[in-house]
Amino acid sequence: MKLIAPSSTRSPKSSKKPINNLPMPEMTSAATVSASASDVALRAYYTYQNQGAGHGYDVDHWHAAEAELNAENGHSQE
């Protein structure tokens, strides 16, 4: 891998841009927000524990937990 030295013609401060011109995120109601990653992780962990803590099913547990939480919150599968 070739390392690239920083350019000496540019001062470190010139690469920083002000953040005050960034667009504001759209506000959404609680009904349109999907389950948070921490909620999904916790549900997937409980499923993992309840099924005997067997390895190799982490993705299955994650997708099942995500689907369950979204169904509980009234969201359709995307």
N, CA, C and O atoms as a CHARMM CRD file, in Angstrom:
* protein
*
  312
    1    1 MET  N      0.84400  -1.18000   0.00000 PROA 1      0.00000
    2    1 MET  CA     0.00000   0.00000   0.00000 PROA 1      0.00000
    3    1 MET  C      0.88700   1.23900   0.00000 PROA 1      0.00000
    4    1 MET  O      1.80900   1.33900   0.80900 PROA 1      0.00000
    5    2 LYS  N      0.62500   2.15900  -0.87500 PROA 2      0.00000
    6    2 LYS  CA     1.41800   3.37300  -0.99600 PROA 2      0.00000
    7    2 LYS  C      0.81300   4.46100  -0.12000 PROA 2      0.00000
    8    2 LYS  O     -0.38300   4.74300  -0.19700 PROA 2      0.00000
    9    3 LEU  N      1.64900   5.06700   0.71200 PROA 3      0.00000
   10    3 LEU  CA     1.20600   6.16800   1.55300 PROA 3      0.00000
   11    3 LEU  C      1.31800   7.46600   0.78900 PROA 3      0.00000
   12    3 LEU  O      2.27200   7.67700   0.04100 PROA 3      0.00000
   13    4 ILE  N      0.36600   8.31500   0.97300 PROA 4      0.00000
   14    4 ILE  CA     0.35000   9.60600   0.30100 PROA 4      0.00000
   15    4 ILE  C      0.55700  10.68600   1.34800 PROA 4      0.00000
   16    4 ILE  O     -0.18500  10.77200   2.32600 PROA 4      0.00000
   17    5 ALA  N      1.56000  11.49600   1.13400 PROA 5      0.00000
   18    5 ALA  CA     1.85500  12.57800   2.07100 PROA 5      0.00000
   19    5 ALA  C      0.83500  13.68700   1.89200 PROA 5      0.00000
   20    5 ALA  O      0.37200  13.93200   0.77800 PROA 5      0.00000
   21    6 PRO  N      0.47700  14.36600   2.99000 PROA 6      0.00000
   22    6 PRO  CA    -0.46900  15.47100   2.86400 PROA 6      0.00000
   23    6 PRO  C      0.12900  16.60300   2.04000 PROA 6      0.00000
   24    6 PRO  O      1.34000  16.82400   2.05800 PROA 6      0.00000
   25    7 SER  N     -0.70600  17.29600   1.33700 PROA 7      0.00000
   26    7 SER  CA    -0.27200  18.40300   0.49100 PROA 7      0.00000
   27    7 SER  C      0.22400  19.55500   1.36000 PROA 7      0.00000
   28    7 SER  O     -0.42000  19.93000   2.34000 PROA 7      0.00000
   29    8 SER  N      1.36300  20.10200   0.99300 PROA 8      0.00000
   30    8 SER  CA     1.91700  21.21000   1.77200 PROA 8      0.00000
   31    8 SER  C      1.35300  22.55600   1.32800 PROA 8      0.00000
   32    8 SER  O      1.61000  23.57600   1.96800 PROA 8      0.00000
   33    9 THR  N      0.59300  22.56900   0.24700 PROA 9      0.00000
   34    9 THR  CA     0.04800  23.83300  -0.25400 PROA 9      0.00000
   35    9 THR  C     -1.25600  24.21300   0.42600 PROA 9      0.00000
   36    9 THR  O     -1.73700  25.33600   0.27400 PROA 9      0.00000
   37   10 ARG  N     -1.81400  23.30100   1.16000 PROA 10     0.00000
   38   10 ARG  CA    -3.10400  23.55300   1.79800 PROA 10     0.00000
   39   10 ARG  C     -2.91200  23.60000   3.31100 PROA 10     0.00000
   40   10 ARG  O     -2.27200  22.71500   3.88000 PROA 10     0.00000
   41   11 SER  N     -3.44600  24.59800   3.95300 PROA 11     0.00000
   42   11 SER  CA    -3.35200  24.65800   5.40500 PROA 11     0.00000
   43   11 SER  C     -4.41000  23.73000   6.00900 PROA 11     0.00000
   44   11 SER  O     -5.44900  23.50300   5.38900 PROA 11     0.00000
   45   12 PRO  N     -4.16600  23.19800   7.19300 PROA 12     0.00000
   46   12 PRO  CA    -5.12900  22.28400   7.80600 PROA 12     0.00000
   47   12 PRO  C     -6.50800  22.90100   8.01400 PROA 12     0.00000
   48   12 PRO  O     -7.51200  22.18900   7.97200 PROA 12     0.00000
   49   13 LYS  N     -6.57500  24.20000   8.23700 PROA 13     0.00000
   50   13 LYS  CA    -7.85200  24.85600   8.48100 PROA 13     0.00000
   51   13 LYS  C     -8.69400  24.98300   7.21600 PROA 13     0.00000
   52   13 LYS  O     -9.91700  25.08300   7.30500 PROA 13     0.00000
   53   14 SER  N     -8.06000  24.98100   6.03000 PROA 14     0.00000
   54   14 SER  CA    -8.82100  25.18600   4.80300 PROA 14     0.00000
   55   14 SER  C     -9.71000  23.99400   4.45600 PROA 14     0.00000
   56   14 SER  O    -10.65000  24.14500   3.67500 PROA 14     0.00000
   57   15 SER  N     -9.43900  22.81500   5.01500 PROA 15     0.00000
   58   15 SER  CA   -10.24900  21.64800   4.69400 PROA 15     0.00000
   59   15 SER  C    -11.53000  21.59000   5.52300 PROA 15     0.00000
   60   15 SER  O    -12.43600  20.81600   5.21400 PROA 15     0.00000
   61   16 LYS  N    -11.60500  22.39100   6.55400 PROA 16     0.00000
   62   16 LYS  CA   -12.80200  22.39400   7.40000 PROA 16     0.00000
   63   16 LYS  C    -13.84600  23.32700   6.81600 PROA 16     0.00000
   64   16 LYS  O    -13.54700  24.46600   6.45900 PROA 16     0.00000
   65   17 LYS  N    -15.06200  22.83800   6.72200 PROA 17     0.00000
   66   17 LYS  CA   -16.15700  23.64200   6.19600 PROA 17     0.00000
   67   17 LYS  C    -17.14800  23.90800   7.31500 PROA 17     0.00000
   68   17 LYS  O    -17.33000  23.06300   8.19100 PROA 17     0.00000
   69   18 PRO  N    -17.78400  25.05500   7.30100 PROA 18     0.00000
   70   18 PRO  CA   -18.78000  25.32700   8.34000 PROA 18     0.00000
   71   18 PRO  C    -19.97200  24.38700   8.19300 PROA 18     0.00000
   72   18 PRO  O    -20.35200  24.01300   7.08300 PROA 18     0.00000
   73   19 ILE  N    -20.54500  24.01600   9.31300 PROA 19     0.00000
   74   19 ILE  CA   -21.66700  23.08300   9.27500 PROA 19     0.00000
   75   19 ILE  C    -23.01300  23.79000   9.34900 PROA 19     0.00000
   76   19 ILE  O    -24.05300  23.13200   9.32300 PROA 19     0.00000
   77   20 ASN  N    -23.01600  25.09400   9.43800 PROA 20     0.00000
   78   20 ASN  CA   -24.28100  25.80600   9.57700 PROA 20     0.00000
   79   20 ASN  C    -25.11800  25.82100   8.30300 PROA 20     0.00000
   80   20 ASN  O    -26.27200  26.24700   8.34500 PROA 20     0.00000
   81   21 ASN  N    -24.57700  25.37200   7.17300 PROA 21     0.00000
   82   21 ASN  CA   -25.35300  25.36100   5.93500 PROA 21     0.00000
   83   21 ASN  C    -25.85500  23.95000   5.58300 PROA 21     0.00000
   84   21 ASN  O    -26.32200  23.72800   4.46600 PROA 21     0.00000
   85   22 LEU  N    -25.76600  23.00800   6.51100 PROA 22     0.00000
   86   22 LEU  CA   -26.25800  21.65900   6.25800 PROA 22     0.00000
   87   22 LEU  C    -27.77900  21.63500   6.32600 PROA 22     0.00000
   88   22 LEU  O    -28.36800  22.35600   7.13100 PROA 22     0.00000
   89   23 PRO  N    -28.42200  20.82400   5.49900 PROA 23     0.00000
   90   23 PRO  CA   -29.88000  20.74700   5.55800 PROA 23     0.00000
   91   23 PRO  C    -30.33500  20.09000   6.85600 PROA 23     0.00000
   92   23 PRO  O    -29.67000  19.20100   7.38500 PROA 23     0.00000
   93   24 MET  N    -31.44800  20.53200   7.34400 PROA 24     0.00000
   94   24 MET  CA   -32.01400  19.95100   8.56000 PROA 24     0.00000
   95   24 MET  C    -32.68900  18.63200   8.20500 PROA 24     0.00000
   96   24 MET  O    -33.34100  18.54100   7.16500 PROA 24     0.00000
   97   25 PRO  N    -32.54700  17.60200   9.05100 PROA 25     0.00000
   98   25 PRO  CA   -33.24500  16.34700   8.76600 PROA 25     0.00000
   99   25 PRO  C    -34.74300  16.53900   8.91300 PROA 25     0.00000
  100   25 PRO  O    -35.21000  17.36600   9.69600 PROA 25     0.00000
  101   26 GLU  N    -35.48000  15.76100   8.14500 PROA 26     0.00000
  102   26 GLU  CA   -36.92900  15.85800   8.23500 PROA 26     0.00000
  103   26 GLU  C    -37.39200  15.24300   9.54700 PROA 26     0.00000
  104   26 GLU  O    -36.88700  14.20600   9.97500 PROA 26     0.00000
  105   27 MET  N    -38.33400  15.87900  10.16000 PROA 27     0.00000
  106   27 MET  CA   -38.89500  15.35300  11.39400 PROA 27     0.00000
  107   27 MET  C    -39.92100  14.28800  11.03200 PROA 27     0.00000
  108   27 MET  O    -40.73700  14.48200  10.13100 PROA 27     0.00000
  109   28 THR  N    -39.87600  13.17600  11.72900 PROA 28     0.00000
  110   28 THR  CA   -40.82500  12.10100  11.47000 PROA 28     0.00000
  111   28 THR  C    -41.58800  11.80200  12.74200 PROA 28     0.00000
  112   28 THR  O    -41.08500  11.99800  13.84800 PROA 28     0.00000
  113   29 SER  N    -42.79200  11.33100  12.57300 PROA 29     0.00000
  114   29 SER  CA   -43.57000  10.96100  13.74100 PROA 29     0.00000
  115   29 SER  C    -43.09200   9.61000  14.24400 PROA 29     0.00000
  116   29 SER  O    -42.42900   8.87400  13.51200 PROA 29     0.00000
  117   30 ALA  N    -43.41700   9.28300  15.47000 PROA 30     0.00000
  118   30 ALA  CA   -43.00000   8.02100  16.06500 PROA 30     0.00000
  119   30 ALA  C    -43.57300   6.82700  15.31000 PROA 30     0.00000
  120   30 ALA  O    -42.99800   5.73900  15.35200 PROA 30     0.00000
  121   31 ALA  N    -44.69200   7.01400  14.62500 PROA 31     0.00000
  122   31 ALA  CA   -45.32200   5.90300  13.91000 PROA 31     0.00000
  123   31 ALA  C    -44.54100   5.49600  12.66700 PROA 31     0.00000
  124   31 ALA  O    -44.70900   4.38200  12.17200 PROA 31     0.00000
  125   32 THR  N    -43.68500   6.38700  12.15400 PROA 32     0.00000
  126   32 THR  CA   -42.95000   6.05200  10.94300 PROA 32     0.00000
  127   32 THR  C    -41.51800   5.61600  11.21200 PROA 32     0.00000
  128   32 THR  O    -40.81200   5.24500  10.27500 PROA 32     0.00000
  129   33 VAL  N    -41.07200   5.64800  12.44500 PROA 33     0.00000
  130   33 VAL  CA   -39.71300   5.28900  12.79200 PROA 33     0.00000
  131   33 VAL  C    -39.63500   3.79500  13.06300 PROA 33     0.00000
  132   33 VAL  O    -40.41800   3.26500  13.85100 PROA 33     0.00000
  133   34 SER  N    -38.70000   3.11500  12.41900 PROA 34     0.00000
  134   34 SER  CA   -38.50500   1.68800  12.64400 PROA 34     0.00000
  135   34 SER  C    -37.81700   1.46500  13.98500 PROA 34     0.00000
  136   34 SER  O    -37.35400   2.40600  14.63000 PROA 34     0.00000
  137   35 ALA  N    -37.76000   0.21700  14.38300 PROA 35     0.00000
  138   35 ALA  CA   -37.12400  -0.14800  15.64500 PROA 35     0.00000
  139   35 ALA  C    -35.65500   0.26500  15.62100 PROA 35     0.00000
  140   35 ALA  O    -34.99100   0.16100  14.59000 PROA 35     0.00000
  141   36 SER  N    -35.15600   0.73100  16.75300 PROA 36     0.00000
  142   36 SER  CA   -33.75600   1.14000  16.81800 PROA 36     0.00000
  143   36 SER  C    -32.85300  -0.08200  16.82600 PROA 36     0.00000
  144   36 SER  O    -33.28000  -1.18700  17.16400 PROA 36     0.00000
  145   37 ALA  N    -31.61300   0.12900  16.45400 PROA 37     0.00000
  146   37 ALA  CA   -30.64600  -0.96600  16.40700 PROA 37     0.00000
  147   37 ALA  C    -30.43900  -1.57200  17.78500 PROA 37     0.00000
  148   37 ALA  O    -30.24700  -2.78200  17.90500 PROA 37     0.00000
  149   38 SER  N    -30.47500  -0.74800  18.82800 PROA 38     0.00000
  150   38 SER  CA   -30.28100  -1.28800  20.17600 PROA 38     0.00000
  151   38 SER  C    -31.47200  -2.15200  20.60200 PROA 38     0.00000
  152   38 SER  O    -31.29300  -3.15400  21.29300 PROA 38     0.00000
  153   39 ASP  N    -32.68400  -1.76800  20.19500 PROA 39     0.00000
  154   39 ASP  CA   -33.86200  -2.59000  20.49100 PROA 39     0.00000
  155   39 ASP  C    -33.79400  -3.92400  19.75700 PROA 39     0.00000
  156   39 ASP  O    -34.11500  -4.96900  20.32200 PROA 39     0.00000
  157   40 VAL  N    -33.37400  -3.88000  18.49000 PROA 40     0.00000
  158   40 VAL  CA   -33.25500  -5.10000  17.69900 PROA 40     0.00000
  159   40 VAL  C    -32.17200  -5.99600  18.28700 PROA 40     0.00000
  160   40 VAL  O    -32.35400  -7.20900  18.39500 PROA 40     0.00000
  161   41 ALA  N    -31.05200  -5.40100  18.66500 PROA 41     0.00000
  162   41 ALA  CA   -29.95300  -6.17900  19.24400 PROA 41     0.00000
  163   41 ALA  C    -30.37900  -6.87300  20.53200 PROA 41     0.00000
  164   41 ALA  O    -30.04400  -8.03600  20.75400 PROA 41     0.00000
  165   42 LEU  N    -31.10700  -6.17100  21.36700 PROA 42     0.00000
  166   42 LEU  CA   -31.56000  -6.76200  22.62500 PROA 42     0.00000
  167   42 LEU  C    -32.53600  -7.90000  22.37400 PROA 42     0.00000
  168   42 LEU  O    -32.43500  -8.95000  23.00900 PROA 42     0.00000
  169   43 ARG  N    -33.47900  -7.70900  21.45600 PROA 43     0.00000
  170   43 ARG  CA   -34.44300  -8.76600  21.13100 PROA 43     0.00000
  171   43 ARG  C    -33.71600  -9.97100  20.52200 PROA 43     0.00000
  172   43 ARG  O    -34.02700 -11.11400  20.85900 PROA 43     0.00000
  173   44 ALA  N    -32.76600  -9.72600  19.64100 PROA 44     0.00000
  174   44 ALA  CA   -32.00400 -10.81600  19.02500 PROA 44     0.00000
  175   44 ALA  C    -31.19100 -11.56700  20.07300 PROA 44     0.00000
  176   44 ALA  O    -31.06700 -12.79000  20.00600 PROA 44     0.00000
  177   45 TYR  N    -30.64000 -10.84400  21.03300 PROA 45     0.00000
  178   45 TYR  CA   -29.87300 -11.48600  22.10900 PROA 45     0.00000
  179   45 TYR  C    -30.77100 -12.37900  22.95800 PROA 45     0.00000
  180   45 TYR  O    -30.38400 -13.49700  23.30000 PROA 45     0.00000
  181   46 TYR  N    -31.95600 -11.90300  23.29900 PROA 46     0.00000
  182   46 TYR  CA   -32.88600 -12.73100  24.07800 PROA 46     0.00000
  183   46 TYR  C    -33.28800 -13.98400  23.30000 PROA 46     0.00000
  184   46 TYR  O    -33.40700 -15.06000  23.88400 PROA 46     0.00000
  185   47 THR  N    -33.49600 -13.85700  22.00100 PROA 47     0.00000
  186   47 THR  CA   -33.81300 -15.01200  21.17800 PROA 47     0.00000
  187   47 THR  C    -32.64900 -15.99600  21.18600 PROA 47     0.00000
  188   47 THR  O    -32.85300 -17.20200  21.32100 PROA 47     0.00000
  189   48 TYR  N    -31.45000 -15.49000  21.04400 PROA 48     0.00000
  190   48 TYR  CA   -30.23100 -16.30100  21.10300 PROA 48     0.00000
  191   48 TYR  C    -30.15300 -17.06800  22.41900 PROA 48     0.00000
  192   48 TYR  O    -29.88200 -18.26900  22.43000 PROA 48     0.00000
  193   49 GLN  N    -30.39000 -16.37100  23.52100 PROA 49     0.00000
  194   49 GLN  CA   -30.34200 -17.02100  24.83900 PROA 49     0.00000
  195   49 GLN  C    -31.45100 -18.05700  24.99300 PROA 49     0.00000
  196   49 GLN  O    -31.21000 -19.15500  25.49500 PROA 49     0.00000
  197   50 ASN  N    -32.65200 -17.71700  24.56700 PROA 50     0.00000
  198   50 ASN  CA   -33.79800 -18.62200  24.71900 PROA 50     0.00000
  199   50 ASN  C    -33.68900 -19.86400  23.84300 PROA 50     0.00000
  200   50 ASN  O    -34.31900 -20.88300  24.12700 PROA 50     0.00000
  201   51 GLN  N    -32.90000 -19.78500  22.78900 PROA 51     0.00000
  202   51 GLN  CA   -32.73300 -20.93900  21.90800 PROA 51     0.00000
  203   51 GLN  C    -31.46300 -21.72600  22.22700 PROA 51     0.00000
  204   51 GLN  O    -30.98400 -22.49400  21.39400 PROA 51     0.00000
  205   52 GLY  N    -30.92200 -21.53900  23.41800 PROA 52     0.00000
  206   52 GLY  CA   -29.79300 -22.34100  23.87000 PROA 52     0.00000
  207   52 GLY  C    -28.42400 -21.77300  23.56900 PROA 52     0.00000
  208   52 GLY  O    -27.42400 -22.47900  23.70200 PROA 52     0.00000
  209   53 ALA  N    -28.35300 -20.52900  23.17000 PROA 53     0.00000
  210   53 ALA  CA   -27.08000 -19.84800  22.92200 PROA 53     0.00000
  211   53 ALA  C    -26.22700 -20.56200  21.88300 PROA 53     0.00000
  212   53 ALA  O    -25.00300 -20.60700  22.00700 PROA 53     0.00000
  213   54 GLY  N    -26.86400 -21.11900  20.86500 PROA 54     0.00000
  214   54 GLY  CA   -26.12300 -21.76700  19.78600 PROA 54     0.00000
  215   54 GLY  C    -25.55200 -20.74800  18.82200 PROA 54     0.00000
  216   54 GLY  O    -26.20900 -19.76900  18.47000 PROA 54     0.00000
  217   55 HSD  N    -24.34200 -20.98500  18.40700 PROA 55     0.00000
  218   55 HSD  CA   -23.67400 -20.05100  17.50100 PROA 55     0.00000
  219   55 HSD  C    -24.07300 -20.29300  16.04400 PROA 55     0.00000
  220   55 HSD  O    -24.47600 -21.39700  15.67600 PROA 55     0.00000
  221   56 GLY  N    -23.95600 -19.25400  15.22800 PROA 56     0.00000
  222   56 GLY  CA   -24.18200 -19.38100  13.80300 PROA 56     0.00000
  223   56 GLY  C    -25.52900 -18.89800  13.31200 PROA 56     0.00000
  224   56 GLY  O    -25.82400 -18.99500  12.12100 PROA 56     0.00000
  225   57 TYR  N    -26.34900 -18.38100  14.20700 PROA 57     0.00000
  226   57 TYR  CA   -27.68800 -17.93100  13.81100 PROA 57     0.00000
  227   57 TYR  C    -27.89500 -16.45000  14.08900 PROA 57     0.00000
  228   57 TYR  O    -29.03100 -15.98500  14.17400 PROA 57     0.00000
  229   58 ASP  N    -26.81300 -15.71400  14.23100 PROA 58     0.00000
  230   58 ASP  CA   -26.91300 -14.31100  14.60200 PROA 58     0.00000
  231   58 ASP  C    -27.69100 -13.48100  13.58300 PROA 58     0.00000
  232   58 ASP  O    -28.49600 -12.63200  13.96700 PROA 58     0.00000
  233   59 VAL  N    -27.46600 -13.71000  12.30700 PROA 59     0.00000
  234   59 VAL  CA   -28.17800 -12.94600  11.27500 PROA 59     0.00000
  235   59 VAL  C    -29.66100 -13.31200  11.27800 PROA 59     0.00000
  236   59 VAL  O    -30.51900 -12.44100  11.13600 PROA 59     0.00000
  237   60 ASP  N    -29.95900 -14.60300  11.44100 PROA 60     0.00000
  238   60 ASP  CA   -31.35400 -15.03700  11.52900 PROA 60     0.00000
  239   60 ASP  C    -32.04800 -14.39700  12.72000 PROA 60     0.00000
  240   60 ASP  O    -33.17800 -13.92400  12.60100 PROA 60     0.00000
  241   61 HSD  N    -31.37400 -14.38000  13.87500 PROA 61     0.00000
  242   61 HSD  CA   -31.95200 -13.77500  15.07300 PROA 61     0.00000
  243   61 HSD  C    -32.17000 -12.28100  14.86400 PROA 61     0.00000
  244   61 HSD  O    -33.18900 -11.73700  15.28900 PROA 61     0.00000
  245   62 TRP  N    -31.21700 -11.61300  14.20900 PROA 62     0.00000
  246   62 TRP  CA   -31.34000 -10.17700  13.97400 PROA 62     0.00000
  247   62 TRP  C    -32.54900  -9.87200  13.08800 PROA 62     0.00000
  248   62 TRP  O    -33.35300  -8.99700  13.40900 PROA 62     0.00000
  249   63 HSD  N    -32.67200 -10.59600  11.97600 PROA 63     0.00000
  250   63 HSD  CA   -33.78200 -10.33100  11.05000 PROA 63     0.00000
  251   63 HSD  C    -35.13200 -10.67200  11.69200 PROA 63     0.00000
  252   63 HSD  O    -36.11500  -9.96200  11.48000 PROA 63     0.00000
  253   64 ALA  N    -35.18300 -11.73800  12.46100 PROA 64     0.00000
  254   64 ALA  CA   -36.43300 -12.10400  13.14100 PROA 64     0.00000
  255   64 ALA  C    -36.80800 -11.03800  14.16500 PROA 64     0.00000
  256   64 ALA  O    -37.97000 -10.64200  14.25700 PROA 64     0.00000
  257   65 ALA  N    -35.82900 -10.57500  14.93300 PROA 65     0.00000
  258   65 ALA  CA   -36.09200  -9.54900  15.93900 PROA 65     0.00000
  259   65 ALA  C    -36.55800  -8.25100  15.29500 PROA 65     0.00000
  260   65 ALA  O    -37.47400  -7.59700  15.79300 PROA 65     0.00000
  261   66 GLU  N    -35.93200  -7.88600  14.19700 PROA 66     0.00000
  262   66 GLU  CA   -36.31100  -6.66400  13.48700 PROA 66     0.00000
  263   66 GLU  C    -37.74300  -6.77200  12.96300 PROA 66     0.00000
  264   66 GLU  O    -38.52100  -5.82400  13.07900 PROA 66     0.00000
  265   67 ALA  N    -38.08800  -7.91300  12.39200 PROA 67     0.00000
  266   67 ALA  CA   -39.43700  -8.12300  11.87400 PROA 67     0.00000
  267   67 ALA  C    -40.47000  -8.10800  12.99600 PROA 67     0.00000
  268   67 ALA  O    -41.54400  -7.52500  12.84400 PROA 67     0.00000
  269   68 GLU  N    -40.15100  -8.74500  14.11800 PROA 68     0.00000
  270   68 GLU  CA   -41.07600  -8.77700  15.25600 PROA 68     0.00000
  271   68 GLU  C    -41.32900  -7.37200  15.79400 PROA 68     0.00000
  272   68 GLU  O    -42.47600  -6.98300  16.01700 PROA 68     0.00000
  273   69 LEU  N    -40.26500  -6.62100  16.00000 PROA 69     0.00000
  274   69 LEU  CA   -40.41300  -5.26100  16.55000 PROA 69     0.00000
  275   69 LEU  C    -41.17300  -4.35300  15.59200 PROA 69     0.00000
  276   69 LEU  O    -42.01800  -3.56300  16.01400 PROA 69     0.00000
  277   70 ASN  N    -40.87100  -4.46700  14.30800 PROA 70     0.00000
  278   70 ASN  CA   -41.60300  -3.63200  13.33700 PROA 70     0.00000
  279   70 ASN  C    -43.07300  -4.02800  13.28300 PROA 70     0.00000
  280   70 ASN  O    -43.93800  -3.16400  13.14400 PROA 70     0.00000
  281   71 ALA  N    -43.36600  -5.31100  13.39100 PROA 71     0.00000
  282   71 ALA  CA   -44.76100  -5.76700  13.39500 PROA 71     0.00000
  283   71 ALA  C    -45.48200  -5.26500  14.64600 PROA 71     0.00000
  284   71 ALA  O    -46.64000  -4.85200  14.57700 PROA 71     0.00000
  285   72 GLU  N    -44.79900  -5.30300  15.77900 PROA 72     0.00000
  286   72 GLU  CA   -45.38600  -4.80000  17.02900 PROA 72     0.00000
  287   72 GLU  C    -45.67400  -3.30600  16.95500 PROA 72     0.00000
  288   72 GLU  O    -46.62500  -2.82100  17.56700 PROA 72     0.00000
  289   73 ASN  N    -44.86300  -2.59200  16.21700 PROA 73     0.00000
  290   73 ASN  CA   -45.02800  -1.13700  16.08700 PROA 73     0.00000
  291   73 ASN  C    -45.91000  -0.75300  14.91700 PROA 73     0.00000
  292   73 ASN  O    -46.08400   0.43300  14.63600 PROA 73     0.00000
  293   74 GLY  N    -46.46900  -1.74000  14.22900 PROA 74     0.00000
  294   74 GLY  CA   -47.39000  -1.45700  13.12700 PROA 74     0.00000
  295   74 GLY  C    -46.72900  -1.12600  11.81900 PROA 74     0.00000
  296   74 GLY  O    -47.34600  -0.48800  10.96700 PROA 74     0.00000
  297   75 HSD  N    -45.47800  -1.54300  11.62600 PROA 75     0.00000
  298   75 HSD  CA   -44.77200  -1.27100  10.37700 PROA 75     0.00000
  299   75 HSD  C    -44.84900  -2.49700   9.49200 PROA 75     0.00000
  300   75 HSD  O    -44.86400  -3.62700   9.97900 PROA 75     0.00000
  301   76 SER  N    -44.89800  -2.27000   8.19500 PROA 76     0.00000
  302   76 SER  CA   -44.86500  -3.37800   7.25400 PROA 76     0.00000
  303   76 SER  C    -43.41500  -3.73100   6.93600 PROA 76     0.00000
  304   76 SER  O    -42.50800  -2.93300   7.17300 PROA 76     0.00000
  305   77 GLN  N    -43.20700  -4.91500   6.40400 PROA 77     0.00000
  306   77 GLN  CA   -41.87600  -5.34200   6.00500 PROA 77     0.00000
  307   77 GLN  C    -41.43200  -4.49800   4.81300 PROA 77     0.00000
  308   77 GLN  O    -42.22100  -4.25700   3.89900 PROA 77     0.00000
  309   78 GLU  N    -40.19100  -4.05300   4.81400 PROA 78     0.00000
  310   78 GLU  CA   -39.67500  -3.21600   3.70900 PROA 78     0.00000
  311   78 GLU  C    -38.78500  -4.02700   2.83600 PROA 78     0.00000
  312   78 GLU  O    -38.25100  -3.51500   1.85200 PROA 78     0.00000
